[in-house]
Structures are given as C-alpha cells and as structure tokens.
Amino acid sequence: MSPRGSLTPVVASGTASVVKLLVATLAFVGAYAGIEVPRTPATTVRAVSADDASVETVELSSKSMQETTAQVQAETTLAEGTVTVTPATEGGPCDRPYEARSVIGNPHPERTVTYGWRLQRWSESSRGWRTYLSGGSGFTGERQSVEWQPRIAGNPGLYRVTLSVPGRPTAHSARFRVSC
C-alpha cells in the first residue's frame, strides 16, 4: 500500500468532521439569530448585600425542562458499550434508514476520543460478517450520546451494527433482518 493511499481515509474523515462542525456552528448561530425576545424576561437578577456573592436566578420554561428531561432519560437508558438500532419511520421495507445509538465515556475529557461505526451484513458464503457501510467521528468531553443513521436500500439480509472505540472491546447491536 502506498503512503498516499494510506492517507486518503484520514484526510477524508478529517474533512468530513470539519464539514460537520461547520454545519453545526452555522445551525447554532442561525438558531440564536432567529430567536425573538419574549415580552417577559427569561432571567431575573435579584440584588444582594455586599457581603453575599452575586446570585442570578434563572426561570426556565416548561418546554425547555421537558426537552432536557427527555434528553437525560434517553442518555440514561443507553448503557456504555451497548448499541441499539431502530428503523426510521420514513422509507419502505427495502429502502429505509436506521438509527444506531450508544453512549461513549471519555476517561480523559481534555483529549479527543474517536469512534467508528460499521453496518455489517451476514454472508452465507463465507459464514461471517462483512462490512456493508462504515462511518466515524469523535468528540472531546467526558461522556456523549452518539448516533449514526445508515440506510439500507434494496439489499435484504441479516445485519448488525458495531461501534469501535480505540482501547475498548467492540460493541455489537442485536441482529436484525431486512426483508422485501
């Protein structure tokens, strides 16, 4: 294998990560630019004596509390080292996206942890799993809920999703059958 060929996947994955970060940044900025100021203030600050530290009281709306609670519940139902796969509601039986989810902990939050997804298909001829699709990413921080959305189009068979994190055992989802 030539050195040029071994660098191509690294450059491609780095480029994909940069594009994802750029899109996320633009979405974040756009969300804040489009928010209207409510008539009642969302935060109120009360005055305290000079002896006390400055305290800021924040009032949250019920909608934001529900979304935060739902996100925390979703993250707590997934255990680290497990992968769940669910079919998306859109698409037909022979052309459907799937959603794979897991949680990854980072023992060194100051460093980036990378991970890789693989959609594997069972091969009757070789009596083993073969990679059908792959993808990957990374993050910095303590713990993150991660997801991947592979699409299977017109290829019935037995599948599973794996999640690889360097230095840890590979996590496998339950097998699932795609039929037409």
Z-matrix of the N, CA and C atoms (Angstrom, degrees):
N
C 1 1.443
C 2 1.523 1 108.66
N 3 1.282 2 117.38 1 130.86
C 4 1.460 3 121.18 2 -178.24
C 5 1.527 4 110.04 3 -76.95
N 6 1.329 5 118.14 4 154.49
C 7 1.470 6 120.55 5 177.92
C 8 1.523 7 111.82 6 -59.72
N 9 1.308 8 116.88 7 -33.12
C 10 1.455 9 120.34 8 -179.94
C 11 1.533 10 110.12 9 -65.56
N 12 1.320 11 117.43 10 -41.30
C 13 1.466 12 121.62 11 179.73
C 14 1.517 13 112.58 12 -67.95
N 15 1.336 14 117.99 13 -30.91
C 16 1.459 15 120.16 14 179.93
C 17 1.520 16 111.96 15 -78.12
N 18 1.324 17 118.58 16 -20.47
C 19 1.457 18 121.19 17 178.60
C 20 1.522 19 112.85 18 -86.04
N 21 1.304 20 117.95 19 -20.63
C 22 1.462 21 121.42 20 -176.56
C 23 1.532 22 112.51 21 -57.84
N 24 1.370 23 120.65 22 -48.40
C 25 1.468 24 118.72 23 179.00
C 26 1.524 25 113.06 24 -63.45
N 27 1.326 26 117.52 25 -35.30
C 28 1.456 27 120.80 26 -179.75
C 29 1.517 28 110.14 27 -66.11
N 30 1.332 29 117.19 28 -46.37
C 31 1.463 30 121.35 29 179.17
C 32 1.526 31 110.39 30 -64.60
N 33 1.323 32 116.94 31 -41.74
C 34 1.470 33 120.22 32 -179.61
C 35 1.520 34 111.11 33 -64.59
N 36 1.339 35 118.27 34 -43.33
C 37 1.457 36 119.95 35 -179.61
C 38 1.523 37 110.81 36 -68.94
N 39 1.331 38 117.94 37 -35.82
C 40 1.456 39 121.23 38 176.61
C 41 1.510 40 111.69 39 -65.61
N 42 1.327 41 116.39 40 -40.74
C 43 1.462 42 121.09 41 177.87
C 44 1.522 43 110.57 42 -64.26
N 45 1.327 44 116.80 43 -41.78
C 46 1.465 45 120.50 44 178.60
C 47 1.522 46 110.80 45 -62.70
N 48 1.320 47 117.43 46 -40.49
C 49 1.464 48 120.62 47 179.04
C 50 1.526 49 111.06 48 -65.57
N 51 1.316 50 117.29 49 -40.03
C 52 1.462 51 120.90 50 178.79
C 53 1.524 52 110.14 51 -64.42
N 54 1.314 53 117.05 52 -42.13
C 55 1.471 54 120.74 53 179.02
C 56 1.521 55 109.90 54 -63.79
N 57 1.337 56 117.85 55 -43.45
C 58 1.470 57 120.84 56 178.68
C 59 1.527 58 110.85 57 -60.82
N 60 1.330 59 117.16 58 -43.61
C 61 1.455 60 120.30 59 179.22
C 62 1.520 61 111.50 60 -65.09
N 63 1.332 62 117.79 61 -39.04
C 64 1.455 63 121.40 62 178.31
C 65 1.522 64 110.69 63 -63.70
N 66 1.324 65 117.26 64 -45.01
C 67 1.469 66 121.24 65 179.37
C 68 1.523 67 110.10 66 -63.72
N 69 1.332 68 117.63 67 -42.91
C 70 1.462 69 120.84 68 179.51
C 71 1.527 70 110.99 69 -63.51
N 72 1.328 71 116.99 70 -40.23
C 73 1.465 72 120.97 71 178.62
C 74 1.522 73 110.95 72 -64.45
N 75 1.313 74 117.02 73 -44.54
C 76 1.471 75 120.36 74 178.30
C 77 1.524 76 111.24 75 -63.33
N 78 1.324 77 117.50 76 -39.74
C 79 1.463 78 120.88 77 178.45
C 80 1.531 79 110.41 78 -65.26
N 81 1.315 80 116.46 79 -40.99
C 82 1.462 81 121.50 80 179.25
C 83 1.527 82 110.98 81 -62.86
N 84 1.324 83 116.84 82 -48.04
C 85 1.465 84 121.44 83 179.72
C 86 1.526 85 110.17 84 -64.32
N 87 1.325 86 116.89 85 -41.36
C 88 1.462 87 120.75 86 179.21
C 89 1.514 88 112.41 87 -63.97
N 90 1.323 89 116.55 88 -37.17
C 91 1.463 90 120.15 89 179.22
C 92 1.527 91 110.71 90 -64.21
N 93 1.317 92 116.98 91 -41.56
C 94 1.449 93 119.26 92 -179.93
C 95 1.519 94 112.54 93 -74.18
N 96 1.305 95 118.07 94 -31.23
C 97 1.464 96 120.84 95 179.83
C 98 1.525 97 110.52 96 -71.41
N 99 1.335 98 117.79 97 -28.14
C 100 1.459 99 121.03 98 -176.78
C 101 1.508 100 114.42 99 -91.99
N 102 1.313 101 119.54 100 -3.46
C 103 1.464 102 121.41 101 -177.97
C 104 1.523 103 109.46 102 -78.19
N 105 1.347 104 115.39 103 133.23
C 106 1.451 105 120.45 104 176.55
C 107 1.518 106 109.28 105 -87.32
N 108 1.332 107 116.51 106 151.02
C 109 1.455 108 121.02 107 178.78
C 110 1.526 109 107.57 108 -80.57
N 111 1.339 110 118.67 109 124.95
C 112 1.457 111 119.97 110 179.02
C 113 1.528 112 110.98 111 -70.45
N 114 1.337 113 115.70 112 160.04
C 115 1.462 114 119.72 113 -178.70
C 116 1.528 115 111.54 114 -71.59
N 117 1.331 116 116.32 115 -33.90
C 118 1.465 117 119.06 116 176.47
C 119 1.516 118 108.14 117 -98.97
N 120 1.306 119 117.65 118 139.73
C 121 1.465 120 118.65 119 -177.18
C 122 1.524 121 111.55 120 -66.68
N 123 1.327 122 115.71 121 141.13
C 124 1.454 123 121.30 122 179.20
C 125 1.521 124 110.73 123 -80.01
N 126 1.324 125 117.19 124 -25.54
C 127 1.456 126 120.03 125 178.26
C 128 1.509 127 108.69 126 -124.68
N 129 1.304 128 115.05 127 144.67
C 130 1.449 129 120.19 128 174.63
C 131 1.521 130 107.25 129 -127.43
N 132 1.313 131 115.91 130 142.92
C 133 1.451 132 121.05 131 179.35
C 134 1.513 133 107.17 132 -116.98
N 135 1.325 134 115.97 133 129.55
C 136 1.461 135 118.20 134 178.11
C 137 1.518 136 109.04 135 -105.85
N 138 1.301 137 115.82 136 146.73
C 139 1.463 138 120.63 137 -179.75
C 140 1.520 139 109.64 138 -78.70
N 141 1.301 140 116.66 139 144.26
C 142 1.460 141 122.45 140 177.52
C 143 1.513 142 108.58 141 -128.98
N 144 1.298 143 115.20 142 166.59
C 145 1.455 144 118.68 143 -179.47
C 146 1.525 145 110.29 144 -70.82
N 147 1.304 146 116.08 145 166.84
C 148 1.459 147 121.04 146 -178.16
C 149 1.518 148 111.70 147 -66.56
N 150 1.347 149 117.03 148 -23.48
C 151 1.459 150 120.45 149 -179.97
C 152 1.523 151 111.85 150 -73.79
N 153 1.322 152 116.71 151 -31.17
C 154 1.465 153 120.92 152 -178.11
C 155 1.522 154 110.50 153 -86.31
N 156 1.325 155 115.17 154 155.94
C 157 1.467 156 119.65 155 174.78
C 158 1.524 157 108.48 156 -75.37
N 159 1.303 158 117.22 157 156.12
C 160 1.457 159 122.07 158 179.01
C 161 1.526 160 109.34 159 -66.11
N 162 1.333 161 117.32 160 130.83
C 163 1.459 162 122.44 161 -177.65
C 164 1.520 163 108.44 162 -121.39
N 165 1.324 164 116.18 163 135.08
C 166 1.458 165 121.40 164 177.28
C 167 1.520 166 108.25 165 -116.82
N 168 1.322 167 116.58 166 125.83
C 169 1.456 168 121.46 167 178.80
C 170 1.518 169 107.96 168 -99.71
N 171 1.314 170 116.99 169 130.72
C 172 1.454 171 122.24 170 -179.01
C 173 1.517 172 108.52 171 -116.32
N 174 1.325 173 116.26 172 127.94
C 175 1.454 174 121.39 173 176.24
C 176 1.520 175 108.09 174 -101.28
N 177 1.327 176 116.39 175 124.27
C 178 1.454 177 120.95 176 179.82
C 179 1.521 178 110.00 177 -100.87
N 180 1.327 179 115.35 178 144.63
C 181 1.455 180 118.67 179 175.91
C 182 1.519 181 109.00 180 -76.85
N 183 1.322 182 117.29 181 159.78
C 184 1.467 183 120.76 182 -179.14
C 185 1.520 184 111.01 183 -65.35
N 186 1.337 185 118.01 184 -30.69
C 187 1.459 186 120.66 185 179.93
C 188 1.524 187 111.14 186 -64.46
N 189 1.323 188 117.04 187 -45.26
C 190 1.460 189 118.64 188 -179.52
C 191 1.519 190 110.91 189 -67.33
N 192 1.315 191 118.08 190 -33.69
C 193 1.465 192 120.84 191 177.44
C 194 1.527 193 110.43 192 -65.91
N 195 1.348 194 117.67 193 -41.04
C 196 1.460 195 120.97 194 179.29
C 197 1.519 196 110.89 195 -64.23
N 198 1.334 197 117.89 196 -43.12
C 199 1.458 198 120.84 197 180.00
C 200 1.524 199 110.96 198 -65.30
N 201 1.330 200 117.48 199 -41.59
C 202 1.464 201 120.84 200 178.36
C 203 1.515 202 110.30 201 -64.37
N 204 1.326 203 117.51 202 -43.16
C 205 1.458 204 121.35 203 179.29
C 206 1.516 205 111.01 204 -63.40
N 207 1.334 206 117.59 205 -42.42
C 208 1.466 207 120.86 206 178.74
C 209 1.520 208 111.06 207 -63.40
N 210 1.332 209 117.68 208 -39.22
C 211 1.462 210 121.07 209 179.84
C 212 1.523 211 110.21 210 -66.94
N 213 1.335 212 118.11 211 -43.13
C 214 1.463 213 121.45 212 179.33
C 215 1.522 214 110.12 213 -64.51
N 216 1.354 215 117.96 214 -41.63
C 217 1.459 216 120.90 215 178.87
C 218 1.522 217 110.58 216 -63.67
N 219 1.334 218 118.20 217 -40.55
C 220 1.463 219 121.16 218 179.52
C 221 1.521 220 110.50 219 -63.74
N 222 1.337 221 117.04 220 -39.95
C 223 1.459 222 119.65 221 -179.64
C 224 1.522 223 112.00 222 -72.01
N 225 1.334 224 117.76 223 -33.35
C 226 1.453 225 119.45 224 -178.54
C 227 1.520 226 112.22 225 -78.14
N 228 1.336 227 118.65 226 -22.10
C 229 1.459 228 119.57 227 178.07
C 230 1.515 229 111.46 228 -76.15
N 231 1.318 230 118.15 229 -22.72
C 232 1.460 231 121.86 230 177.03
C 233 1.522 232 108.74 231 -91.18
N 234 1.310 233 115.61 232 129.28
C 235 1.461 234 119.71 233 176.07
C 236 1.522 235 108.85 234 -96.05
N 237 1.315 236 115.36 235 146.86
C 238 1.458 237 119.63 236 177.65
C 239 1.520 238 108.81 237 -62.26
N 240 1.322 239 116.29 238 135.28
C 241 1.461 240 121.02 239 -179.47
C 242 1.513 241 113.77 240 90.81
N 243 1.334 242 117.87 241 2.91
C 244 1.462 243 120.98 242 175.51
C 245 1.527 244 109.05 243 -115.87
N 246 1.313 245 115.76 244 150.84
C 247 1.459 246 122.24 245 179.02
C 248 1.519 247 107.64 246 -126.65
N 249 1.335 248 116.90 247 128.46
C 250 1.455 249 121.14 248 175.00
C 251 1.524 250 108.61 249 -113.05
N 252 1.327 251 116.10 250 143.96
C 253 1.456 252 121.64 251 179.57
C 254 1.520 253 107.92 252 -128.92
N 255 1.328 254 116.20 253 129.32
C 256 1.460 255 121.73 254 176.25
C 257 1.521 256 109.09 255 -131.13
N 258 1.342 257 117.46 256 142.06
C 259 1.464 258 119.10 257 176.80
C 260 1.523 259 110.09 258 -75.46
N 261 1.312 260 116.34 259 143.77
C 262 1.461 261 121.44 260 175.89
C 263 1.519 262 108.84 261 -73.96
N 264 1.319 263 116.36 262 157.88
C 265 1.458 264 120.18 263 -178.18
C 266 1.521 265 112.63 264 -74.10
N 267 1.335 266 117.67 265 -29.99
C 268 1.465 267 119.60 266 -179.83
C 269 1.520 268 110.38 267 -81.56
N 270 1.285 269 115.60 268 161.43
C 271 1.464 270 121.01 269 178.90
C 272 1.517 271 110.90 270 91.94
N 273 1.313 272 115.08 271 165.73
C 274 1.450 273 120.72 272 178.79
C 275 1.514 274 110.94 273 -101.06
N 276 1.332 275 117.49 274 -175.36
C 277 1.460 276 119.90 275 -178.36
C 278 1.529 277 112.97 276 -65.77
N 279 1.340 278 117.78 277 -26.22
C 280 1.466 279 120.44 278 -178.94
C 281 1.520 280 113.50 279 -105.00
N 282 1.300 281 118.08 280 3.82
C 283 1.460 282 121.85 281 177.57
C 284 1.522 283 107.43 282 -150.68
N 285 1.324 284 115.54 283 85.24
C 286 1.457 285 119.44 284 -173.33
C 287 1.526 286 110.89 285 -138.93
N 288 1.342 287 116.03 286 137.44
C 289 1.464 288 118.92 287 171.26
C 290 1.537 289 109.51 288 -81.93
N 291 1.306 290 115.94 289 150.96
C 292 1.457 291 122.60 290 176.63
C 293 1.519 292 108.23 291 -122.08
N 294 1.322 293 116.59 292 153.78
C 295 1.449 294 120.55 293 179.20
C 296 1.524 295 108.91 294 -117.57
N 297 1.336 296 115.92 295 116.76
C 298 1.461 297 122.37 296 176.61
C 299 1.526 298 107.73 297 -102.40
N 300 1.347 299 116.53 298 134.43
C 301 1.465 300 121.08 299 -178.22
C 302 1.522 301 110.44 300 -134.36
N 303 1.321 302 114.23 301 150.91
C 304 1.455 303 121.02 302 174.33
C 305 1.523 304 108.58 303 -161.53
N 306 1.317 305 115.53 304 176.33
C 307 1.463 306 122.16 305 176.23
C 308 1.522 307 107.23 306 -124.49
N 309 1.331 308 115.71 307 135.25
C 310 1.462 309 120.99 308 179.04
C 311 1.522 310 108.16 309 -122.60
N 312 1.324 311 115.50 310 128.88
C 313 1.460 312 121.19 311 174.43
C 314 1.519 313 109.28 312 -97.04
N 315 1.330 314 116.39 313 148.00
C 316 1.457 315 121.61 314 -179.83
C 317 1.527 316 108.29 315 -119.99
N 318 1.346 317 118.16 316 108.05
C 319 1.459 318 119.71 317 -178.86
C 320 1.530 319 113.51 318 -66.32
N 321 1.332 320 117.18 319 -18.00
C 322 1.466 321 122.12 320 178.11
C 323 1.535 322 107.80 321 -123.10
N 324 1.348 323 117.97 322 83.10
C 325 1.476 324 121.07 323 -174.46
C 326 1.514 325 114.83 324 -58.98
N 327 1.323 326 117.88 325 -21.77
C 328 1.464 327 120.26 326 179.74
C 329 1.523 328 111.93 327 -78.62
N 330 1.326 329 117.25 328 -12.10
C 331 1.462 330 122.13 329 179.40
C 332 1.524 331 110.39 330 -106.70
N 333 1.323 332 115.28 331 159.81
C 334 1.461 333 120.91 332 178.11
C 335 1.518 334 109.46 333 -86.35
N 336 1.317 335 115.91 334 133.26
C 337 1.461 336 120.94 335 173.19
C 338 1.532 337 106.85 336 -105.70
N 339 1.315 338 116.79 337 132.83
C 340 1.464 339 121.10 338 178.98
C 341 1.517 340 108.65 339 -107.31
N 342 1.323 341 115.45 340 155.98
C 343 1.453 342 120.39 341 178.87
C 344 1.521 343 109.45 342 -148.50
N 345 1.313 344 115.57 343 158.01
C 346 1.457 345 120.61 344 -179.13
C 347 1.517 346 111.38 345 -134.18
N 348 1.314 347 115.27 346 137.58
C 349 1.465 348 122.70 347 176.95
C 350 1.523 349 108.90 348 -102.16
N 351 1.327 350 117.06 349 147.19
C 352 1.462 351 122.03 350 170.86
C 353 1.517 352 108.66 351 -141.21
N 354 1.316 353 115.21 352 131.27
C 355 1.459 354 121.61 353 169.85
C 356 1.520 355 105.05 354 -96.13
N 357 1.327 356 116.62 355 118.52
C 358 1.455 357 120.74 356 -176.70
C 359 1.525 358 110.00 357 -112.71
N 360 1.322 359 115.16 358 144.17
C 361 1.465 360 122.83 359 179.75
C 362 1.522 361 108.35 360 -117.05
N 363 1.336 362 116.24 361 136.94
C 364 1.456 363 121.27 362 179.28
C 365 1.521 364 109.40 363 -73.57
N 366 1.333 365 115.87 364 130.47
C 367 1.456 366 121.80 365 178.97
C 368 1.526 367 108.43 366 -107.30
N 369 1.322 368 115.99 367 117.76
C 370 1.470 369 120.48 368 177.86
C 371 1.526 370 111.11 369 -67.42
N 372 1.335 371 116.73 370 -35.27
C 373 1.463 372 119.38 371 -176.94
C 374 1.530 373 112.39 372 -67.64
N 375 1.323 374 117.94 373 -40.62
C 376 1.463 375 120.21 374 -179.74
C 377 1.526 376 112.45 375 -97.01
N 378 1.330 377 116.63 376 -6.36
C 379 1.467 378 122.83 377 -178.67
C 380 1.531 379 111.14 378 55.13
N 381 1.352 380 115.59 379 44.24
C 382 1.462 381 120.52 380 179.69
C 383 1.523 382 111.06 381 -157.63
N 384 1.317 383 115.01 382 173.03
C 385 1.464 384 121.96 383 179.62
C 386 1.521 385 109.74 384 -86.30
N 387 1.335 386 115.78 385 134.38
C 388 1.467 387 122.20 386 176.71
C 389 1.521 388 109.09 387 -121.79
N 390 1.332 389 115.26 388 140.82
C 391 1.461 390 119.98 389 -178.86
C 392 1.521 391 109.92 390 -70.30
N 393 1.331 392 115.56 391 127.67
C 394 1.460 393 123.37 392 -179.80
C 395 1.533 394 109.87 393 -101.56
N 396 1.331 395 117.66 394 -45.18
C 397 1.475 396 124.16 395 176.48
C 398 1.522 397 108.21 396 -141.20
N 399 1.341 398 116.45 397 156.71
C 400 1.464 399 119.30 398 175.75
C 401 1.521 400 109.85 399 -147.15
N 402 1.308 401 114.87 400 159.63
C 403 1.456 402 121.58 401 178.34
C 404 1.517 403 108.47 402 -166.16
N 405 1.312 404 116.99 403 170.96
C 406 1.452 405 119.59 404 179.97
C 407 1.503 406 112.15 405 -169.61
N 408 1.328 407 115.05 406 171.25
C 409 1.448 408 120.98 407 179.36
C 410 1.522 409 108.24 408 -166.23
N 411 1.322 410 117.02 409 -160.35
C 412 1.445 411 122.01 410 178.84
C 413 1.516 412 110.12 411 -167.50
N 414 1.339 413 115.96 412 170.88
C 415 1.454 414 120.87 413 178.75
C 416 1.520 415 109.28 414 -157.25
N 417 1.317 416 115.37 415 164.51
C 418 1.452 417 122.70 416 174.38
C 419 1.517 418 106.75 417 -119.29
N 420 1.301 419 117.53 418 133.95
C 421 1.461 420 122.37 419 -179.12
C 422 1.513 421 109.76 420 142.05
N 423 1.338 422 116.03 421 -177.59
C 424 1.456 423 120.57 422 -175.20
C 425 1.524 424 113.85 423 -77.53
N 426 1.318 425 116.72 424 -50.75
C 427 1.474 426 121.22 425 -173.02
C 428 1.514 427 108.12 426 -151.59
N 429 1.328 428 116.04 427 141.87
C 430 1.458 429 119.07 428 -179.19
C 431 1.517 430 110.17 429 -146.99
N 432 1.323 431 114.91 430 141.21
C 433 1.458 432 121.59 431 171.65
C 434 1.522 433 106.57 432 -84.09
N 435 1.335 434 116.94 433 125.56
C 436 1.465 435 120.87 434 -176.56
C 437 1.522 436 109.57 435 -117.64
N 438 1.324 437 115.76 436 151.27
C 439 1.464 438 119.86 437 178.10
C 440 1.522 439 110.20 438 -143.98
N 441 1.326 440 113.97 439 158.10
C 442 1.461 441 121.94 440 -179.97
C 443 1.514 442 106.90 441 -144.89
N 444 1.335 443 117.95 442 142.46
C 445 1.459 444 121.67 443 -177.47
C 446 1.529 445 111.41 444 -123.62
N 447 1.323 446 116.77 445 82.78
C 448 1.470 447 118.96 446 175.45
C 449 1.526 448 110.14 447 -77.13
N 450 1.322 449 116.51 448 155.12
C 451 1.470 450 121.93 449 178.91
C 452 1.520 451 108.12 450 -122.04
N 453 1.325 452 115.49 451 129.87
C 454 1.459 453 121.55 452 177.69
C 455 1.520 454 106.76 453 -109.87
N 456 1.332 455 116.19 454 120.54
C 457 1.459 456 120.99 455 -176.62
C 458 1.524 457 110.38 456 -124.88
N 459 1.324 458 116.21 457 114.10
C 460 1.462 459 121.64 458 172.59
C 461 1.522 460 115.12 459 63.68
N 462 1.307 461 118.66 460 34.18
C 463 1.456 462 120.89 461 -179.86
C 464 1.533 463 109.43 462 -140.30
N 465 1.336 464 117.02 463 78.44
C 466 1.456 465 119.51 464 -178.38
C 467 1.532 466 111.13 465 -65.16
N 468 1.314 467 115.09 466 152.06
C 469 1.458 468 120.55 467 178.79
C 470 1.508 469 111.28 468 159.20
N 471 1.320 470 115.29 469 -170.82
C 472 1.457 471 123.28 470 179.80
C 473 1.527 472 108.08 471 -100.25
N 474 1.337 473 117.11 472 128.50
C 475 1.456 474 122.86 473 -174.91
C 476 1.528 475 111.14 474 -128.43
N 477 1.324 476 115.28 475 163.43
C 478 1.454 477 123.95 476 168.38
C 479 1.522 478 107.70 477 -153.32
N 480 1.329 479 116.63 478 160.60
C 481 1.460 480 122.50 479 178.11
C 482 1.526 481 107.70 480 -116.29
N 483 1.330 482 116.21 481 136.49
C 484 1.460 483 121.03 482 176.32
C 485 1.518 484 109.77 483 -118.44
N 486 1.326 485 115.06 484 149.94
C 487 1.460 486 122.47 485 177.36
C 488 1.520 487 107.58 486 -125.21
N 489 1.324 488 116.48 487 121.94
C 490 1.462 489 122.11 488 -178.93
C 491 1.520 490 110.08 489 -112.82
N 492 1.331 491 115.43 490 127.92
C 493 1.455 492 122.64 491 174.87
C 494 1.521 493 106.11 492 -124.81
N 495 1.333 494 118.69 493 126.54
C 496 1.466 495 120.21 494 -177.94
C 497 1.533 496 111.93 495 -53.51
N 498 1.330 497 115.46 496 133.85
C 499 1.456 498 121.22 497 178.03
C 500 1.512 499 115.02 498 84.77
N 501 1.335 500 117.25 499 4.16
C 502 1.468 501 120.92 500 -178.95
C 503 1.518 502 109.68 501 -132.10
N 504 1.332 503 117.26 502 157.90
C 505 1.468 504 119.00 503 176.79
C 506 1.531 505 110.53 504 -65.89
N 507 1.314 506 116.17 505 147.65
C 508 1.465 507 121.44 506 178.42
C 509 1.523 508 109.12 507 -70.08
N 510 1.338 509 116.29 508 133.61
C 511 1.464 510 121.96 509 178.25
C 512 1.526 511 108.53 510 -95.49
N 513 1.333 512 116.67 511 137.40
C 514 1.459 513 122.43 512 -179.27
C 515 1.526 514 109.50 513 -118.91
N 516 1.322 515 115.86 514 141.75
C 517 1.458 516 120.19 515 173.20
C 518 1.523 517 109.11 516 -81.31
N 519 1.311 518 115.53 517 172.54
C 520 1.463 519 119.76 518 171.24
C 521 1.528 520 107.09 519 -69.43
N 522 1.319 521 116.20 520 153.02
C 523 1.483 522 120.62 521 177.91
C 524 1.519 523 108.38 522 -71.80
N 525 1.325 524 115.58 523 147.72
C 526 1.472 525 120.19 524 175.69
C 527 1.523 526 108.71 525 -141.20
N 528 1.327 527 115.30 526 147.17
C 529 1.456 528 121.52 527 -176.53
C 530 1.520 529 109.87 528 -103.58
N 531 1.327 530 115.09 529 134.37
C 532 1.456 531 122.41 530 173.63
C 533 1.517 532 106.16 531 -109.82
N 534 1.349 533 115.34 532 123.18
C 535 1.474 534 119.04 533 -179.40
C 536 1.514 535 109.70 534 -132.66
N 537 1.311 536 114.78 535 154.57
C 538 1.470 537 120.89 536 -179.69
C 539 1.516 538 109.57 537 -115.96
